[in-house]
Amino acid sequence: MTKKELANIAVSLLEKEYPEAICSLNYTDPFQLLIATRLSAQCTDARVNMVTPALFEAFPDAKSMASAPLERVEELIKTCGLYKTKAKDLIGIGKGIIENFGGKVPDTIEELITLPGVGRKTANLIVGDVYKKPAVVTDTHFIRIVNRLGLTKTREPYKLEKELKELLPPDKSNDFCHRTVLHGRAVCTARKAYCEKCVMSNICKKVGVK
């Protein structure tokens, strides 16, 4: 079986197991998803979803965020961790969108990563979820699962992103990333892989991993 064939089978199996491939961050527009994703670094999505309602009520768009008082942003996101760095980035993201992109969240990875604190993982999420372009979001769950499946032997995010873009169906790659996150939380966890209840156990290279 080729890696591309393996990838297609994995995509199909996870589609059946997790029909709804949705992002676990709450948002109503591209700007909010971008901000929420920046906040999620080294923080749970559940915690981010507790913080963003008040943050977006105070600063609902790029224009208001660009002129937000730093201390106020810090106060609103303090429980997300690394809040001082994140607060500066959020304001910088607002300014960057206003000054460089006419107030609209850009739709390419190359443009998105010019914004403060925005890396390729975040950029791929925006490009995939918002603009419906092929994307590979190298979440820690995704990295762990594609390695265990034998689709790659690297854990370096950029290299892995390029490899998996060659293997995954372009129109299904983004949803597959969301599904691996769900699977990584429920079954193929970092602490232990529960192979006995995994829908991919018959194709996995690491069945029985502890």
C-alpha atoms as one frame of an Amber mdcrd trajectory, in Angstrom:
protein
   0.000   0.000   0.000   1.365   3.418  -0.935   1.328   6.317   1.495  -1.246
   8.101  -0.652  -3.516   5.067  -0.537  -3.019   4.865   3.228  -3.895   8.535
   3.565  -7.087   8.119   1.539  -8.199   5.202   3.723  -7.476   7.176   6.895
  -9.478  10.117   5.545 -12.439   7.848   4.804 -12.351   6.105   8.188 -12.233
   9.348  10.161 -15.008  10.849   8.019 -17.290   8.050   9.159 -16.161   8.259
  12.793 -16.399  12.056  13.056 -18.962  13.296  10.507 -18.767  16.855  11.778
 -15.263  18.180  11.227 -15.556  21.472  13.033 -13.105  23.784  14.703 -13.521
  23.760  18.477 -12.862  27.502  18.759 -15.928  29.752  18.829 -15.984  32.601
  16.306 -18.317  34.500  13.983 -15.919  35.950  11.396 -12.349  35.548  10.063
 -10.898  38.147  12.431 -12.311  36.413  15.485 -10.958  33.031  14.389  -7.523
  34.537  13.813  -7.492  36.116  17.275  -8.851  32.993  18.980  -6.244  30.830
  17.284  -3.430  33.101  18.432  -4.769  32.863  21.979  -4.907  29.056  21.799
  -1.114  28.664  21.751  -0.196  26.686  24.894  -3.781  27.062  26.068  -6.865
  24.877  25.739  -9.593  25.772  23.274 -12.086  25.551  26.127 -10.233  28.269
  28.028 -10.008  30.447  24.916 -13.764  30.117  24.403 -14.283  31.385  27.955
 -12.127  34.450  27.308 -13.131  35.570  23.820 -16.750  36.694  24.440 -15.639
  39.608  26.637 -12.632  40.295  24.418 -14.736  40.502  21.253 -17.388  42.572
  22.979 -14.708  45.132  23.798 -12.757  44.851  20.541 -14.940  43.215  17.867
 -12.858  43.964  14.781  -9.382  44.784  13.516  -9.907  48.533  13.752 -10.901
  48.490  17.416  -8.184  45.962  18.291  -5.542  48.095  16.571  -6.247  50.974
  18.933  -6.921  48.896  22.049  -5.103  49.840  25.272  -2.477  47.174  25.946
  -3.342  46.936  29.636  -7.005  46.314  28.854  -6.232  43.512  26.408  -3.854
  41.953  28.939  -6.574  42.051  31.569  -9.115  40.363  29.307  -6.838  37.508
  28.193  -4.799  37.000  31.360  -6.061  33.473  32.031  -4.877  32.259  28.602
  -1.213  32.232  29.619   1.652  34.166  28.029  -0.827  37.006  28.076   1.666
  39.853  27.806   3.141  38.546  24.556  -0.267  37.581  23.213  -1.755  40.980
  24.013   0.967  42.735  22.017   0.412  40.322  19.141  -3.365  40.845  19.120
  -2.956  44.600  18.851  -0.250  44.100  16.224  -2.546  41.793  14.242  -5.240
  44.471  14.272  -2.791  47.115  13.085  -1.351  44.836  10.409  -4.770  44.022
   8.980  -5.747  47.704   8.865  -2.462  49.060   7.554  -1.455  46.310   5.128
  -4.613  44.494   4.069  -7.340  47.119   3.921  -9.072  45.859   7.040  -9.626
  42.348   5.694  -8.008  39.172   7.007  -5.741  38.000   4.153  -6.433  34.730
   2.393  -2.932  33.391   1.753  -0.447  31.750   4.076   2.327  34.028   2.856
   0.376  37.159   3.809  -0.987  35.804   7.079   2.431  34.902   8.485   3.512
  38.549   8.172   1.150  39.336  11.063   2.592  39.303  14.618   2.470  35.902
  16.279   0.889  34.179  13.284   2.738  31.049  12.184   1.994  28.535   9.483
  -0.257  26.440  11.717  -2.550  29.394  12.365  -2.324  30.571   8.761  -3.342
  27.151   7.445  -6.338  27.092   9.774  -7.550  30.467   8.491  -6.941  29.560
   4.857  -8.744  26.234   5.268 -11.648  27.096   7.557 -12.416  30.600   6.325
 -11.394  30.603   2.687 -11.951  26.884   1.970  -8.564  26.374   0.366  -6.501
  23.186   0.788  -4.680  23.367   4.107  -2.727  21.193   6.530  -2.884  22.337
  10.152   0.026  20.761  12.019  -1.598  20.493  15.424   0.186  18.294  17.974
  -2.556  15.656  17.653  -2.187  15.664  13.874   1.592  15.306  14.082   1.311
  12.396  16.515  -1.340  10.507  14.553   0.161  10.777  11.062   3.477   9.586
  12.506   1.828   6.617  14.197   0.008   5.756  10.986   3.294   5.748   9.114
   2.410   8.603   6.757   5.561  10.463   7.746   8.648  10.098   9.901   9.098
  13.750  10.749   7.743  15.904  13.548   9.053  19.146  12.071   5.843  21.089
  11.298   6.822  22.733   8.009   8.340  19.587   6.537   5.359  17.553   7.696
   2.959  20.103   6.200   4.625  19.803   2.792   4.691  15.997   2.910   1.045
  15.636   3.870  -0.116  18.131   1.242   1.234  15.677  -1.306  -0.632  12.755
   0.254  -4.030  14.083   1.332  -6.897  14.850  -1.066  -6.807  18.677  -1.344
 -10.541  19.081  -0.817 -10.462  16.964   2.353  -7.153  17.880   3.943  -8.453
  20.600   6.249 -11.343  18.507   7.584  -8.966  15.584   8.082  -6.847  17.802
  10.335  -9.890  18.669  12.461 -10.829  15.010  12.703  -7.358  13.974  13.837
  -7.648  16.493  16.667 -10.924  14.922  17.766  -9.412  11.443  17.447  -6.252
  12.477  19.276  -8.256  13.741  22.229 -10.608  10.760  22.424  -8.637   7.697
  21.287  -5.069   8.160  20.067  -3.880  10.268  22.983  -0.364  11.396  23.763
  -0.302   9.378  26.966  -1.739   6.189  25.500  -3.171   4.929  22.222  -6.431
   3.037  22.798  -5.938   0.820  19.746  -8.732  -1.553  20.696 -11.316   1.149
  19.951  -9.523   2.870  17.069 -11.171   2.799  13.639  -7.726   2.916  12.037
  -6.149   0.031  13.947  -6.100  -2.214  10.862  -3.971   0.250   8.885  -1.854
   1.733  11.678   1.891   1.027  11.860   1.964   1.567  15.607  -0.871  -0.655
  16.869  -0.319  -1.388  20.531   1.764   1.724  21.195   1.886   2.645  24.870
